[in-house]
Amino acid sequence: MPLTLNGTTGIAGVDGSAGTPASQGSDTNTGIVYGVDTVSISTGGVTRASVNSDGQVVVSAGTASLPGITTSGDTNTGTFYPAADTIGWTTGGTERARIDTSGNLLVGTTSSPTAAKVRVTATPSSSWAMDFSENSVTVANGGNQTFPAGSGLVLINNPATGATAVYVVGGGNATLLNTAGPEWVASTTSPAAGKFSVAYNSGSSLYAVYNNYGSSQNFNVALLRARTSV
């Protein structure tokens, strides 16, 4: 008899095992198993999840196709644990990203980089490795929009004209490295009519995009920061 009702201690009985749980229904290898300060759930004779003596919920590691943590109706999407000190995320049964034992974030790859903390791989004929096309700001004509503090590279595009430019910013200076389209000009806070620029805004001590195109404009921006100060 798996369980005994006891007026002093409540429900007491055998601990059971994954193959023969202490609490079970008509499916005798599925149910609840007890240990010292632990409780587990088994299905099909295998432990699937447990609460340990530290109060942690422990689940099976899972795989990319059957992640250990998932949701009903989409069981090939979720979180799994591919190796010790490693966590991965999967959609549609395919691993999409992981954080490895060194703290590297790997997207589209399982190979840890030798130096970089983030490594992204993608097939160039099918996808961009990074996409900042929705990271946009709107700037009124004659106005400017500052960026968060920092120094590095600014990749900026005006979707209305298609003009794209790359500036390097640092030390209170902004230098135009290259441009596709005549609208972007060398760094200035006062671009000529019909022009855009990226420059240091001394009033805010931040870098900013300046618009003098003749109307309010949207800009898609990617910021690659090398240091936190300007």
C-alpha positions as CSV (number, residue, x, y, z in Angstrom):
1,M,0.0,0.0,0.0
2,P,1.9,3.1,-1.2
3,L,0.4,5.7,1.3
4,T,-0.9,5.6,4.9
5,L,-3.1,8.3,6.5
6,N,-1.7,9.1,9.9
7,G,-3.6,11.4,12.3
8,T,-0.4,12.7,13.8
9,T,1.9,13.3,10.8
10,G,-0.7,13.5,8.0
11,I,0.2,11.4,5.0
12,A,3.1,9.1,5.6
13,G,4.5,6.1,3.8
14,V,7.3,4.9,1.6
15,D,9.4,7.3,-0.4
16,G,9.0,5.5,-3.6
17,S,11.2,5.7,-6.7
18,A,11.1,7.0,-10.2
19,G,9.9,3.6,-11.4
20,T,7.5,3.1,-8.6
21,P,6.4,6.5,-7.1
22,A,5.0,6.6,-3.6
23,S,1.9,8.5,-4.9
24,Q,0.5,7.2,-8.2
25,G,-2.6,6.6,-10.2
26,S,-3.4,3.8,-12.6
27,D,-0.1,4.5,-14.4
28,T,2.2,3.0,-11.8
29,N,5.4,4.5,-13.0
30,T,4.2,8.0,-13.0
31,G,3.7,10.1,-9.8
32,I,5.4,11.7,-6.8
33,V,8.6,10.5,-5.2
34,Y,9.9,11.6,-1.8
35,G,13.5,11.9,-0.4
36,V,15.2,13.7,2.4
37,D,13.9,17.2,2.2
38,T,13.1,16.7,-1.5
39,V,10.1,15.9,-3.7
40,S,10.2,14.8,-7.3
41,I,7.8,14.1,-10.2
42,S,8.4,11.1,-12.4
43,T,6.7,10.1,-15.7
44,G,7.3,6.9,-17.5
45,G,9.6,5.8,-14.7
46,V,12.0,8.7,-15.2
47,T,12.4,11.7,-12.8
48,R,11.4,14.8,-14.8
49,A,11.5,17.6,-12.1
50,S,12.2,18.0,-8.4
51,V,12.4,20.5,-5.6
52,N,15.6,20.0,-3.7
53,S,16.5,20.7,-0.1
54,D,17.6,24.3,-1.0
55,G,14.2,25.0,-2.5
56,Q,15.5,25.0,-6.0
57,V,13.3,23.6,-8.8
58,V,15.4,21.2,-10.8
59,V,14.3,20.1,-14.3
60,S,15.8,17.8,-16.9
61,A,18.5,19.3,-19.1
62,G,16.5,18.7,-22.2
63,T,17.7,19.1,-25.8
64,A,17.2,21.6,-28.6
65,S,14.3,19.6,-29.9
66,L,12.8,18.8,-26.5
67,P,13.9,21.7,-24.1
68,G,13.7,21.1,-20.4
69,I,11.5,24.2,-19.9
70,T,8.8,24.8,-22.4
71,T,5.2,25.7,-22.9
72,S,2.1,23.7,-23.8
73,G,1.3,23.5,-27.5
74,D,4.9,24.4,-28.6
75,T,7.1,21.9,-26.9
76,N,10.1,22.3,-29.2
77,T,10.6,25.9,-28.1
78,G,12.1,26.9,-24.7
79,T,15.2,26.7,-22.5
80,F,17.6,23.8,-22.2
81,Y,21.0,23.0,-20.7
82,P,23.4,21.5,-23.3
83,A,26.4,21.2,-21.1
84,A,27.7,22.0,-17.6
85,D,27.6,25.7,-16.8
86,T,25.8,26.4,-20.1
87,I,22.3,27.5,-21.0
88,G,20.7,27.5,-24.4
89,W,17.5,28.7,-26.1
90,T,15.7,27.0,-28.9
91,T,12.8,27.7,-31.2
92,G,11.3,25.2,-33.6
93,G,13.6,22.5,-32.3
94,T,16.7,24.4,-33.4
95,E,19.2,26.0,-31.0
96,R,19.3,29.8,-31.6
97,A,21.5,31.1,-28.8
98,R,23.5,30.0,-25.7
99,I,25.7,31.4,-22.9
100,D,28.7,29.2,-22.5
101,T,30.8,28.4,-19.4
102,S,33.0,31.5,-20.0
103,G,30.0,33.9,-20.2
104,N,30.2,34.3,-23.9
105,L,26.8,34.9,-25.7
106,L,26.7,32.8,-28.9
107,V,24.1,33.4,-31.4
108,G,23.7,31.1,-34.4
109,T,26.7,29.1,-33.3
110,T,27.9,26.7,-30.6
111,S,31.6,27.4,-31.1
112,S,33.0,29.7,-28.4
113,P,35.2,32.6,-29.6
114,T,38.8,33.0,-28.5
115,A,38.4,36.6,-27.4
116,A,35.1,38.3,-28.1
117,K,32.3,38.0,-25.6
118,V,29.6,37.9,-28.3
119,R,29.9,35.9,-31.4
120,V,27.2,35.9,-34.1
121,T,27.1,33.7,-37.2
122,A,24.6,33.9,-40.0
123,T,24.5,32.8,-43.7
124,P,25.1,36.1,-45.6
125,S,22.8,35.0,-48.4
126,S,19.9,34.5,-46.1
127,S,20.2,36.9,-43.2
128,W,22.0,39.8,-41.6
129,A,24.1,38.9,-38.6
130,M,22.8,42.0,-36.8
131,D,19.8,44.2,-37.7
132,F,19.3,47.7,-36.3
133,S,16.8,48.8,-38.9
134,E,14.1,49.4,-36.4
135,N,16.3,51.3,-33.9
136,S,15.1,54.7,-35.1
137,V,14.8,58.3,-33.9
138,T,12.9,61.3,-35.3
139,V,14.6,64.6,-35.6
140,A,12.7,67.9,-36.4
141,N,14.1,70.1,-39.1
142,G,16.7,72.3,-37.7
143,G,16.9,70.1,-34.6
144,N,19.1,67.4,-33.2
145,Q,18.8,64.2,-31.2
146,T,21.5,63.1,-28.8
147,F,22.8,59.6,-28.3
148,P,23.6,58.0,-24.9
149,A,27.0,58.8,-23.5
150,G,29.9,56.9,-25.0
151,S,32.6,56.8,-27.7
152,G,32.8,54.4,-30.7
153,L,31.2,54.0,-34.1
154,V,27.9,55.4,-35.3
155,L,26.2,53.7,-38.3
156,I,23.3,55.8,-39.4
157,N,20.8,55.7,-42.2
158,N,18.0,58.0,-43.4
159,P,15.3,55.6,-44.9
160,A,13.6,58.4,-46.8
161,T,16.7,59.1,-49.0
162,G,18.6,55.8,-48.5
163,A,21.7,57.8,-47.4
164,T,23.9,55.9,-45.0
165,A,27.0,57.1,-43.1
166,V,29.6,55.9,-40.6
167,Y,31.1,58.2,-38.1
168,V,33.7,57.5,-35.4
169,V,33.1,59.6,-32.2
170,G,35.4,60.2,-29.3
171,G,37.2,62.8,-27.4
172,G,34.5,65.4,-28.2
173,N,35.1,64.9,-31.9
174,A,33.1,63.1,-34.7
175,T,34.8,62.1,-37.9
176,L,32.8,61.0,-41.1
177,L,34.5,57.8,-42.2
178,N,32.4,57.0,-45.2
179,T,29.0,57.8,-46.7
180,A,26.6,56.4,-49.3
181,G,24.5,59.3,-50.5
182,P,25.3,63.1,-50.7
183,E,23.1,64.1,-47.7
184,W,25.6,63.2,-45.0
185,V,28.4,65.7,-44.5
186,A,31.5,66.1,-42.3
187,S,30.8,66.6,-38.6
188,T,29.1,69.9,-37.9
189,T,26.3,71.2,-35.7
190,S,25.0,73.4,-38.5
191,P,24.7,71.3,-41.7
192,A,23.8,73.1,-44.9
193,A,20.3,73.0,-46.3
194,G,19.3,69.5,-47.4
195,K,22.1,67.9,-45.3
196,F,22.5,65.7,-42.1
197,S,25.5,65.3,-39.8
198,V,26.7,63.7,-36.6
199,A,28.5,66.0,-34.2
200,Y,29.4,66.7,-30.5
201,N,26.7,68.6,-28.7
202,S,28.6,70.8,-26.2
203,G,25.4,71.8,-24.4
204,S,24.6,68.2,-23.4
205,S,28.2,66.8,-23.7
206,L,26.8,64.1,-25.9
207,Y,27.0,63.2,-29.6
208,A,23.9,63.9,-31.7
209,V,22.5,63.7,-35.2
210,Y,21.6,67.0,-36.8
211,N,18.9,67.5,-39.4
212,N,18.7,70.4,-41.8
213,Y,17.0,68.5,-44.7
214,G,14.0,70.8,-44.7
215,S,11.5,68.6,-42.9
216,S,11.4,66.2,-39.9
217,Q,13.3,63.1,-40.7
218,N,13.6,59.5,-39.3
219,F,17.1,58.0,-38.8
220,N,17.9,54.3,-38.2
221,V,20.9,54.2,-35.9
222,A,23.4,51.5,-34.7
223,L,25.8,52.5,-31.9
224,L,28.9,50.4,-31.3
225,R,30.4,51.7,-28.0
226,A,34.1,51.4,-27.3
227,R,34.0,53.2,-24.0
228,T,31.4,54.8,-21.7
229,S,32.8,58.4,-21.7
230,V,32.7,60.8,-24.6
